[in-house]
Amino acid sequence: MTANPEPVNAMTTPLVTVTPEPAILAGEAHFTLDGEEHVAGPGQTIVVPAGVPHSEGNPGPAEIDGIVELRPALHTKELHEAFAGLVADGKTTPRGAPRNPLQLGATF
């Protein structure tokens, strides 16, 4: 992993990201873990310990192909489905956040 001089524009979530296999298959994923910036490329894995504030993003034009595993999953599936629905309906900002603050509260 190398330090990323560019800021990462993504939401912060208190979830744990763990995978035993290389997580990034193609592209470069940018991560901030407890204020420290990292870039992961093909064949690399990022592990986020429980409780560590983090964000992930793709500031570049190329798509990222990767595997994400969340433990414990809790209601992650429902959260992602809700966000996918908002995106499909055009109800999110360019950064992916709901346009309506009340919708953000209802989603969480």
PyMOL commands that set and color helices and strands:
alter all, ss='L'
color gray80, all
select helices_A, chain A and resi 76-88+101-107
alter helices_A, ss='H'
color red, helices_A
select strands_A, chain A and resi 24-26+29-33+36-40+54-57+65-66
alter strands_A, ss='S'
color yellow, strands_A
deselect
rebuild
show_as cartoon
